[in-house]
Amino acid sequence: MNLHRRATALTVSALTCLALAGCGNPADAGDDAADDEREVTHARGATAVPADPQRVVVLEPVQLDTAVALGATPVGAAVLNEAAGVPAYLGDGAADVETVGTVTEPDVDRIAALRPDLIIGTETRHSALYDQLSDVAPTVFMASQSDPWQDNVRFVAEALGDPEGADELLEGYQERCDEIAEEFSTEGQTAQLVRPRDGLVTLYGPTSFAGSTLECAGFTTPDRPEWADEISSDLSPERVLEAQADLVLVTTTDVDDPSTLPTAFTANADAFPDLHLVDQSFWITGVGPLGGQAVLDDLERILSGS
């Protein structure tokens, strides 16, 4: 077709379109598409994401917790342990979330099979997968899972289009902390969370999830030089006395089984007069607003002696 005949054909097509009122303005279509998207700034730059994502896949515990707390339950999530699945503390609302591998090794094929419209991951853990994930759906990355968890809650809420929701959740968490601190007069008392693993005793500092929650509730974490740069510190069992505090909480997978308490503690019982087993599934891995409330529930139970 020569240029004259092509121009004529385009003119006829345009006139027909106007007569039938059946064709839209391409610019208008672009405006509509833009209205359905918003830009999220993240560790990899800025990405256009759906204004109201409906099929979200998350790759980090704090992302799963926050999404469920905001009423935006994901269709898929990477978990810490696939045999354990989605943490029970999240309740029945998260029971239908499909697992897509582990937090450290998400399965891109399983993610793609869920047809997500938004993927949320973490630069420090998932950087090598960013291009593959972006080919599946718009993908945004937190900088690090070690960042203050409240900041990551705000990031997830922003990615989901509900920043005000994060503010409400974190305000509720702070109010609950203040109530516990006042009711049990925790100011001036020390508390230490301890996790036995791999033959070691891990102490959690004031910037860790559980440590920050204890501090939020008025306790002080015993000082260690590691806290300047680290959220935890590993000790050999022979150094267990360094875990002493007014309140010592030791994580376990079964709080009703006293045999799960390491012998390093039972052999030094006099040094730990106020020691309690606590559920690892939310004290360690329940990072987020719902996990924070679960920790505060448990802390209130312990402090009230119930």
C-alpha positions as CSV (number, residue, x, y, z in Angstrom):
1,M,0.0,0.0,0.0
2,N,1.5,3.4,-1.0
3,L,1.5,6.3,1.4
4,H,-1.5,8.1,-0.2
5,R,-3.7,5.0,-0.1
6,R,-2.5,4.2,3.6
7,A,-3.4,7.8,4.7
8,T,-6.8,7.4,2.9
9,A,-7.5,4.1,4.7
10,L,-6.6,5.6,8.0
11,T,-8.9,8.6,7.4
12,V,-11.8,6.3,6.5
13,S,-11.1,4.1,9.5
14,A,-11.1,7.2,11.8
15,L,-14.4,8.5,10.3
16,T,-16.0,5.1,10.7
17,C,-14.9,4.9,14.3
18,L,-16.3,8.4,15.1
19,A,-19.6,7.5,13.4
20,L,-20.0,4.4,15.4
21,A,-18.7,5.9,18.6
22,G,-16.9,2.6,19.1
23,C,-13.3,3.7,19.3
24,G,-11.7,5.3,22.3
25,N,-8.9,7.8,22.4
26,P,-5.6,6.0,22.9
27,A,-4.6,8.8,25.3
28,D,-7.7,8.2,27.3
29,A,-6.9,4.5,27.5
30,G,-3.4,5.4,28.8
31,D,-5.0,7.7,31.5
32,D,-7.2,4.8,32.6
33,A,-4.3,2.5,32.8
34,A,-2.3,5.1,34.8
35,D,-5.3,5.4,37.2
36,D,-5.0,1.7,37.9
37,E,-1.4,1.9,38.9
38,R,0.9,3.7,41.4
39,E,4.6,4.0,41.7
40,V,6.4,2.4,44.7
41,T,10.0,3.4,45.5
42,H,12.0,0.4,46.8
43,A,15.5,-1.1,47.0
44,R,15.7,-1.5,43.2
45,G,14.3,1.9,42.2
46,A,10.7,2.7,41.4
47,T,8.1,0.3,40.0
48,A,4.5,0.7,38.8
49,V,2.3,-1.6,40.7
50,P,-1.5,-2.2,40.7
51,A,-3.4,0.4,42.7
52,D,-5.3,-2.3,44.4
53,P,-3.4,-5.6,44.1
54,Q,-5.5,-8.7,44.5
55,R,-3.1,-11.6,44.0
56,V,0.0,-10.8,46.1
57,V,2.9,-13.1,46.8
58,V,5.3,-12.3,49.7
59,L,8.7,-13.7,50.4
60,E,9.3,-12.6,54.0
61,P,7.7,-13.2,57.4
62,V,7.1,-9.6,58.1
63,Q,5.4,-9.2,54.7
64,L,3.1,-12.1,55.3
65,D,2.2,-10.9,58.8
66,T,1.6,-7.3,57.7
67,A,-0.5,-8.3,54.7
68,V,-2.8,-10.5,56.8
69,A,-3.0,-7.8,59.5
70,L,-4.2,-5.3,56.8
71,G,-6.8,-7.7,55.5
72,A,-4.9,-8.3,52.2
73,T,-4.1,-12.0,52.7
74,P,-1.6,-13.1,50.0
75,V,-2.3,-15.9,47.6
76,G,1.2,-17.2,48.2
77,A,4.1,-16.9,50.7
78,A,7.6,-18.1,51.2
79,V,7.9,-19.6,54.7
80,L,10.7,-20.5,57.0
81,N,9.9,-24.1,57.0
82,E,7.6,-25.7,54.4
83,A,6.8,-28.7,56.7
84,A,5.5,-26.3,59.3
85,G,3.8,-24.1,56.7
86,V,2.2,-20.8,57.4
87,P,2.6,-19.8,61.1
88,A,-0.5,-20.8,63.2
89,Y,-0.5,-17.6,65.1
90,L,-1.8,-15.8,61.9
91,G,-5.1,-17.6,62.4
92,D,-7.6,-19.2,60.1
93,G,-7.5,-16.2,57.7
94,A,-4.1,-17.3,56.5
95,A,-4.9,-21.0,56.3
96,D,-5.4,-20.9,52.5
97,V,-2.1,-19.2,51.7
98,E,-0.1,-21.4,49.4
99,T,3.6,-21.9,50.2
100,V,6.0,-21.1,47.4
101,G,9.3,-22.4,48.8
102,T,11.3,-21.1,51.7
103,V,12.3,-17.6,52.6
104,T,15.8,-18.3,51.5
105,E,14.9,-20.3,48.4
106,P,11.6,-19.1,46.9
107,D,10.4,-21.2,43.9
108,V,9.8,-18.9,40.9
109,D,7.8,-21.5,39.0
110,R,5.4,-22.0,41.9
111,I,5.1,-18.2,42.2
112,A,4.3,-17.8,38.6
113,A,1.7,-20.5,38.7
114,L,-0.3,-18.4,41.2
115,R,-0.6,-15.6,38.6
116,P,0.3,-12.8,41.0
117,D,-0.2,-9.2,40.3
118,L,2.4,-8.1,42.8
119,I,5.4,-9.7,44.4
120,I,7.1,-8.4,47.5
121,G,10.6,-9.6,48.4
122,T,13.9,-8.5,50.1
123,E,17.1,-7.2,48.4
124,T,19.4,-8.9,50.9
125,R,17.8,-12.3,50.4
126,H,16.4,-12.3,46.9
127,S,18.5,-10.0,44.8
128,A,19.5,-12.8,42.4
129,L,15.9,-13.5,41.6
130,Y,14.7,-10.0,40.9
131,D,14.8,-10.1,37.1
132,Q,13.0,-13.5,37.1
133,L,10.3,-12.3,39.5
134,S,9.8,-9.1,37.6
135,D,9.1,-11.1,34.5
136,V,6.3,-12.7,36.4
137,A,4.7,-9.6,38.0
138,P,5.6,-6.1,39.2
139,T,8.1,-6.8,42.0
140,V,9.2,-4.5,44.9
141,F,12.0,-5.2,47.4
142,M,12.5,-4.2,51.0
143,A,16.2,-3.3,51.6
144,S,16.8,-5.8,54.4
145,Q,14.9,-8.1,56.7
146,S,17.3,-6.8,59.4
147,D,15.9,-3.2,59.2
148,P,13.7,-2.1,62.1
149,W,10.6,-4.3,61.6
150,Q,8.3,-1.3,62.0
151,D,9.9,0.3,59.0
152,N,9.3,-2.8,57.0
153,V,5.7,-2.9,58.1
154,R,5.3,0.6,56.7
155,F,7.0,-0.5,53.4
156,V,4.7,-3.4,53.0
157,A,1.6,-1.3,53.7
158,E,2.8,1.2,51.1
159,A,3.3,-1.5,48.5
160,L,-0.2,-2.7,49.2
161,G,-1.6,0.8,48.9
162,D,-2.6,1.1,52.6
163,P,0.0,3.3,54.4
164,E,-2.6,4.5,56.9
165,G,-3.3,0.9,57.9
166,A,0.3,0.5,59.0
167,D,0.0,3.6,61.2
168,E,-3.1,2.2,62.8
169,L,-1.5,-1.2,63.5
170,L,1.7,0.2,64.9
171,E,-0.2,2.7,67.1
172,G,-2.3,-0.1,68.5
173,Y,0.9,-2.1,69.2
174,Q,2.4,0.9,71.0
175,E,-0.7,1.5,73.1
176,R,-0.7,-2.2,74.2
177,C,3.0,-1.9,75.2
178,D,2.2,1.2,77.3
179,E,-0.7,-0.6,79.0
180,I,1.5,-3.5,80.0
181,A,4.4,-1.3,81.2
182,E,2.0,0.6,83.4
183,E,0.0,-2.4,84.7
184,F,3.1,-4.4,85.6
185,S,5.5,-1.5,86.5
186,T,8.2,-2.9,84.2
187,E,10.4,0.2,84.2
188,G,13.8,-0.5,85.6
189,Q,13.5,-4.3,85.1
190,T,15.7,-6.2,82.7
191,A,14.5,-9.0,80.3
192,Q,16.4,-11.3,78.0
193,L,15.1,-13.5,75.2
194,V,17.2,-16.6,74.6
195,R,17.0,-19.0,71.7
196,P,18.8,-22.4,72.0
197,R,20.0,-23.7,68.7
198,D,22.8,-25.7,67.1
199,G,24.5,-26.3,70.5
200,L,24.6,-22.5,71.2
201,V,22.7,-20.1,73.2
202,T,21.6,-17.0,71.2
203,L,20.7,-13.8,73.0
204,Y,18.5,-11.3,71.3
205,G,19.2,-7.6,71.6
206,P,17.1,-4.5,71.8
207,T,16.8,-4.0,68.0
208,S,15.6,-7.5,67.3
209,F,11.9,-8.1,66.9
210,A,11.2,-9.7,70.3
211,G,13.9,-7.6,72.0
212,S,12.3,-4.4,70.8
213,T,8.9,-5.6,71.9
214,L,10.2,-6.3,75.4
215,E,11.7,-2.8,75.4
216,C,8.4,-1.4,74.1
217,A,6.7,-2.9,77.1
218,G,9.1,-1.1,79.5
219,F,11.9,-3.6,80.0
220,T,15.6,-3.0,79.4
221,T,17.8,-5.6,77.6
222,P,21.0,-6.2,79.5
223,D,23.8,-4.3,77.8
224,R,26.3,-6.1,75.5
225,P,28.9,-4.5,73.2
226,E,27.4,-6.5,70.3
227,W,24.2,-4.5,70.4
228,A,25.9,-1.6,68.6
229,D,25.9,-3.6,65.4
230,E,24.0,-6.8,65.8
231,I,20.5,-8.0,66.7
232,S,21.7,-11.2,68.4
233,S,24.7,-12.7,70.0
234,D,25.7,-16.4,70.1
235,L,27.2,-17.9,73.3
236,S,28.6,-21.3,74.1
237,P,26.5,-23.1,76.8
238,E,29.4,-22.6,79.3
239,R,28.7,-18.9,79.2
240,V,25.0,-19.2,79.9
241,L,25.2,-17.0,83.0
242,E,25.7,-14.0,80.6
243,A,21.9,-14.5,79.9
244,Q,20.9,-13.5,83.4
245,A,18.1,-10.9,83.7
246,D,15.1,-10.2,86.0
247,L,13.0,-12.0,83.4
248,V,14.5,-14.7,81.1
249,L,12.5,-16.1,78.3
250,V,13.7,-19.2,76.5
251,T,12.2,-20.2,73.2
252,T,11.0,-23.7,72.4
253,T,8.7,-25.5,69.9
254,D,6.7,-26.9,72.8
255,V,6.1,-24.7,75.8
256,D,4.4,-27.6,77.7
257,D,7.5,-29.8,77.6
258,P,10.1,-28.7,80.3
259,S,12.6,-31.2,78.8
260,T,13.1,-28.8,75.9
261,L,14.9,-26.4,78.3
262,P,18.6,-26.8,77.7
263,T,20.7,-28.4,80.5
264,A,22.8,-25.2,80.6
265,F,19.8,-23.6,82.3
266,T,18.6,-26.5,84.5
267,A,22.1,-26.9,85.8
268,N,22.1,-23.3,86.8
269,A,18.6,-22.9,88.0
270,D,19.5,-20.7,91.0
271,A,20.8,-18.1,88.6
272,F,17.5,-18.0,86.7
273,P,14.7,-17.7,89.3
274,D,12.2,-16.1,86.8
275,L,12.6,-18.2,83.6
276,H,9.8,-19.1,81.2
277,L,9.5,-21.2,78.1
278,V,8.0,-19.2,75.2
279,D,6.7,-20.2,71.8
280,Q,9.4,-19.8,69.1
281,S,6.8,-19.6,66.3
282,F,5.9,-16.0,67.2
283,W,8.6,-14.8,69.6
284,I,11.3,-15.4,67.0
285,T,9.5,-15.8,63.6
286,G,6.3,-13.8,64.2
287,V,7.7,-10.5,62.9
288,G,5.0,-8.0,62.3
289,P,1.9,-6.4,63.9
290,L,0.1,-9.7,64.6
291,G,3.3,-11.3,65.9
292,G,3.9,-8.3,68.1
293,Q,0.4,-8.6,69.6
294,A,0.9,-12.3,70.1
295,V,4.2,-11.7,72.0
296,L,2.5,-9.0,74.1
297,D,-0.4,-11.5,74.9
298,D,2.2,-14.0,76.0
299,L,4.1,-11.5,78.0
300,E,1.0,-10.3,79.8
301,R,0.2,-14.0,80.7
302,I,3.6,-14.5,82.1
303,L,3.6,-11.3,84.1
304,S,0.2,-11.9,85.5
305,G,1.2,-15.4,86.6
306,S,-1.6,-17.1,84.7
